[in-house]
Amino acid sequence: MTLSSRPNNMPSLPDPEFSLQRRRKVVLVVDLVESVSLMQADELRVITRWQAFLAHVNQVVLPANEGRLVKSMGDGLMVEFESAPQAVAAALDMHAWMTAGPRDIAPLMQLRAGLHSAEIYSDQHDIYGAGVNLAARIATLAGPGETVVSTAIRDSLTDGLDGMLEDLGECYLKHLEAPVRAWRVGAAGRNPVVIAKRNYAAPLQPTIAVIPFTARSREAEHFAVGELIADGVIAQLSRISEFKLISRLSSAAFRDRDSTVDNVAVNLGADYVVSGSYVMLGTKLQVNAELAGSRDHVLLWTDRIHGDIADLLTAQSELVNTISSNVQAAISQKEVAQALTRPLPTLASCSLMFGAMSLTYSMARAEFFRAQELLLHLMERHRRHPLLPAWLAKWHVLQVEQGWTDDATAVAHRALDHSSRALDLDPHSSLALAIDGFVRCNLHQDFDAAADRYRAALQCNASEPLAWLFLGMLHAFRGEAAPALDAAERAQALSPLDPAKYFYDSLAASVQLSAGNYERSIELARRSLRANGSHLSTHRAMTIAQVMAGHMDEARASAARLMQLDPQLTVSRYLARSPGVRVGPGRRFAEALQAAGVPQ
């Protein structure tokens, strides 16, 4: 909603009829959410509904709460009140009326409201001042169906009597240098713009509950098998950083209970529920496993798996790996599909985050840039979550490495801005530290600063897989084979089921290449390309490894494919942007590319 409403045809201020008055007022700004899209979909229906809403406001809401309508536009209105409780009551009444409309349109037409109390200027036509503008800015913090107020309003309200008040913390508003403390009145909507202050560090990953599997027999010795299956699956999935796993001590309470997915979701806060049953025949097992989504009650995956009791006791149980990998694949497929097709305001934050993380590794250009769109949307919704600017910084590194920018220098600076912002929000985030090092190493070629960041990340979390992976690449750029191999192997061991396993394999192929293990490098590169056949860095590593191993015919074919994907590639361009040229084996690799047919 814009604050300008009509051409300026007022007389000059000296006319006493138009003199300004300064008074303290409560200003309420109300917007119709997604008004442009609604108008495009059903213009007449939306206009008719809005007219009925205005009639209710003028005839019922304002008289009951002593409010004055200052202005009304086609998608919003501004009202002034004498007191904060009256203004909040009016806002809640407006939400209630809009929600109670016809079922086919009420869920689509939702309001957001912002309130602020300040000394303002007014005349018979309008109200003016910084306080008016601030009320409009505060409205942008409200999600569909929400009311957000300033501290000046909150101080005049009684928590519980005027509405349940939720502290949103200090929020940054457009065109305002200092943050503003904001409060939500009432429950959060389905898609809040700002999460509650107490949830700033809440994980954005999909949450999974694994219920101990149920025995189909009542033999006492069979009971523990269900616990073993659940323990193994939890242990495997918890190594995937994109997931959050509910503790087995919590999920075990639902074993052998006839509980619905809804019941588990409500009590454990789970987005997905893994459950199943099993039958034992001697030492043999027949397991029926399934994965269900709690938000839409859809069965995403189910299978019957055969195994052996002894297998469950091994570190790499085939049965557990089968269940875990299928669960990971099913969740990934669903979350990515939603992120690509559904409107962003309709998606839960964990769906947006998972989609962004997955699409960041996509080598389809449209999908890759969709990841940026998801991250920027999330950053508006969760303005103080360190994971978001960190991941956007990583996205920019991959943007440069994939050649999808005409100004790599500007992108490098943006990446560093985002990674620095992430560390401002959480200086002890191992992921943010690792990605900041990734930016400094790959885009700024500042190896010493990158090494400091990786060491700091591992001090915060010795099991951060990306810190080990990027540290391995740094050692490889420097030509330090032994520590490079050790770090890369640690990274892969820490994240065996990572949704972006191709990325780990790709960097591991480069590490093996730098160590002179050319056949192993080729093997890893091929495995990576089977999962993602368009990743330029992997094609470069395989081409170089094939030349170094003496497989010239294969190297020429690989170089031809590389040139199809990256027609601008030359040996000179490779030398200009390869971090390993200055101190490591980069020049030998450039010669290998030239030998395979890449032009000088």
Secondary structure, DSSP 8 states (H G I E B T S, - for coil): --S--S------TTSGGG--EEEEEEEEEEEETTHHHHHHHHHHHHHHHHHHHHHHIIIIIHHHHT-EEEEEETTEEEEEES-HHHHHHHHHHHHHHHHTS-TTTTTT--EEEEEEEEEEEE-SS-EESHHHHHHHHHHTT--TT-EEEEHHHHTTS-BTTTB-EEEEEEE--TT-SS-EEEEEESS--SS-SS--GGGTT---S-EEEE---EESS--GGGHHHHHHHHHHHHHHHTT-TT-EE--HHHHGGGTT----HHHHHHHH--SEEEEEEEEEETTEEEEEEEEEETTT--EEEEEEEEEEHHHHTSTT-HHHHHHHHHHHHHHHHHHHHHHHHS-GGGS-HHHHHHHHHHHTT--SHHHHHHHHHHHHHHHHHSTT-THHHHHHHHHHHHHHHTT--S-HHHHHHHHHHHHHHHHHH-TT-HHHHHHHHHHHHHTT--HHHHHHHHHHHHHH-TT-HHHHHHHHHHHHHTT-HHHHHHHHHHHHHH-TT-TTHHHHHHHHHHHHHHTT-HHHHHHHHHHHHHH-TT-HHHHHHHHHHHHHTT-HHHHHHHHHHHHHH-TT--HHHHHHH-TTTTTSTHHHHHHHHHHHT---
